[in-house]
């Protein structure tokens, strides 16, 4: 005798409802990137990412193992987009200006990226994650050193690639991550996009003039 009631089917272990929601690995990375433009890393939780992607939070564990690995994948993706081939030729001052401009562009594309690396990935439990982030962050040092090698005519004074990299990161990052304070210091209604462009031009002149040989 049947009662007309269907027996509930228990979902087995494995991929959690991804086929039903249509949410895959790339969608979760994209959602995490979007959130990092709006929130500090500590607030970009697995639950928040899943909610933004309209997915089951278990998918974060399925694809990445944990939140740390997801954030590392975000950092790796953004880093791959930002990395450029080292300069091969050109005027040293113009190459330096271009490298500074590229850092500003990267900062705009990943507002809380520097804080992500400092607060999350530097203390990552995985030695592999830490080593990969170290390798990626050392690339700009090599690029600044290469720029000086190309300066055969001595147009620029010698500078420490590490100090230049730290200076450019700090200067560019604060304008993005410290936006609330910046907005307090300018008249109401200020076009922040235009202000950012003017600030970037100022920084480029400041640094390139600062190391130009006189």
C-alpha positions in Angstrom: 0.0 0.0 0.0 1.3 3.4 -0.9 0.5 6.7 0.8 1.3 8.9 -2.1 4.2 10.6 -0.2 7.6 10.5 -1.8 10.5 9.5 0.4 13.0 12.3 0.9 16.2 11.9 -1.0 19.3 12.7 1.0 22.0 14.5 -0.9 25.3 12.7 -0.7 28.7 14.2 0.0 30.4 16.1 -2.7 29.6 19.1 -4.8 26.8 21.1 -3.0 24.1 22.2 -5.3 26.5 23.9 -7.8 24.6 22.5 -10.8 21.4 23.8 -9.5 22.6 27.3 -8.8 24.9 27.6 -11.7 27.6 29.0 -9.5 31.1 27.9 -10.2 34.6 28.7 -8.9 35.1 31.8 -11.0 31.8 33.3 -9.8 32.9 33.0 -6.2 36.3 34.6 -7.0 34.4 37.4 -8.8 32.1 37.9 -5.8 35.0 38.1 -3.4 36.7 40.7 -5.6 33.5 42.8 -5.7 33.3 42.7 -1.9 36.9 43.7 -1.5 36.1 46.9 -3.3 33.5 47.7 -0.7 34.6 46.1 2.6 37.8 45.5 4.6 39.1 41.9 4.2 37.9 40.8 7.7 34.3 41.3 6.6 34.7 39.3 3.4 33.6 36.0 4.9 32.7 32.8 3.2 29.1 33.5 4.0 29.3 37.1 2.5 30.9 35.8 -0.6 28.3 33.1 -1.1 25.5 35.5 -0.5 26.9 37.9 -3.1 27.2 35.0 -5.6 23.8 33.7 -4.6 25.3 30.4 -3.7 25.6 27.8 -0.9 28.5 28.7 1.5 29.5 25.1 1.3 30.7 25.8 -2.3 33.5 27.9 -0.8 34.7 24.8 1.0 34.2 22.6 -2.0 36.2 24.7 -4.4 38.8 26.3 -2.2 38.9 24.3 1.1 38.6 27.4 3.2 38.3 31.2 3.0 42.0 31.7 3.1 42.6 29.9 -0.1 39.7 31.8 -1.8 41.3 35.1 -0.8 44.6 33.9 -2.1 43.1 33.0 -5.4 41.6 36.6 -5.6 45.0 38.1 -4.8 46.7 35.8 -7.4 44.2 36.8 -10.1 44.5 40.5 -9.4 48.3 40.2 -9.2 48.5 38.4 -12.6 46.5 41.2 -14.2 48.7 43.9 -12.6 52.1 42.3 -13.4 53.7 43.6 -16.5 56.8 42.6 -18.3 59.9 44.3 -16.9 61.0 47.4 -18.9 63.2 46.6 -21.9 64.0 50.1 -23.1 63.0 53.7 -22.9 63.6 56.9 -21.0 64.2 56.1 -17.3 62.0 59.0 -16.0 59.2 58.0 -18.3 59.5 54.3 -17.3 59.4 55.3 -13.6 56.3 57.4 -14.2 54.7 54.5 -16.0 55.5 52.1 -13.1 54.0 54.6 -10.6 50.9 55.0 -12.8 50.5 51.2 -13.0 50.6 50.9 -9.2 47.9 53.6 -8.9 45.8 51.7 -11.5 46.2 48.5 -9.6 45.2 50.2 -6.3 42.0 51.5 -7.9 41.1 48.1 -9.3 41.6 46.4 -5.9 40.8 48.9 -3.2 41.6 46.8 -0.2 44.3 44.6 -1.8 47.2 45.8 0.3 45.2 45.3 3.5 44.2 41.9 2.3 47.9 40.9 2.0 48.8 42.5 5.3 46.0 41.2 7.5 45.1 37.9 5.9 47.7 36.4 3.6 50.9 37.4 5.5 49.6 35.4 8.5 48.3 32.6 6.3 48.7 29.1 7.7 49.9 27.7 4.4 53.6 28.1 3.7 52.9 27.8 0.0 50.5 30.8 0.1 53.1 32.9 2.0 55.8 32.0 -0.4 53.8 32.7 -3.5 52.7 36.1 -2.2 56.4 36.8 -1.4 57.4 36.0 -4.9 54.6 38.1 -6.4 55.4 41.1 -4.2 59.1 41.0 -5.1 58.4 41.5 -8.8 58.2 45.3 -8.6 61.6 45.3 -6.8 63.1 43.6 -9.8 61.4 46.0 -12.2 62.7 49.1 -10.3 66.2 47.5 -10.3 65.9 46.8 -14.1 64.9 50.5 -14.7 68.1 51.6 -13.1 70.1 49.2 -15.2 68.6 50.9 -18.3 69.7 54.3 -17.1 73.1 54.2 -18.9 73.3 58.0 -19.1 72.7 58.5 -15.4 69.5 60.6 -15.7 68.3 59.3 -12.3 70.0 59.3 -9.0 70.4 55.8 -7.5 67.6 54.7 -5.3 66.7 51.6 -3.3 64.1 49.6 -5.2 62.6 48.4 -1.9 62.1 52.0 -0.6 60.7 53.2 -3.9 58.2 50.3 -3.9 57.1 50.9 -0.3 56.7 54.6 -1.0 54.6 54.2 -4.1 52.4 51.5 -2.5 51.8 53.6 0.6 51.1 56.8 -1.3 48.7 55.2 -3.7 47.0 52.9 -1.3 46.1 55.5 1.3 44.2 57.6 -1.2 41.9 54.6 -1.9 41.7 53.0 1.5 41.7 56.3 3.4 39.0 57.8 1.1 36.6 58.7 4.1 39.4 60.9 5.6 40.3 62.4 2.3 36.7 63.4 1.7 36.7 65.2 5.0 39.6 67.4 3.9 38.1 68.6 0.6 35.0 70.8 -0.1 31.7 69.0 -0.2 30.8 67.9 -3.7 34.4 67.5 -4.8 34.8 65.1 -7.8 36.9 62.4 -6.1 37.7 60.7 -9.4 39.2 64.0 -10.8 40.9 64.6 -7.5 42.5 61.2 -7.7 43.8 61.9 -11.2 45.3 65.2 -10.0 46.8 63.5 -6.9 48.4 60.8 -9.1 49.9 63.4 -11.4 51.3 65.2 -8.3 52.9 62.0 -6.9 54.5 61.1 -10.3 56.0 64.6 -10.5 57.1 64.4 -6.8 58.9 61.1 -7.2 60.4 61.4 -10.6 61.7 64.9 -9.9 63.0 63.6 -6.5 65.3 61.1 -8.1 66.2 63.0 -11.3 69.8 63.9 -11.5 70.5 67.6 -11.4 
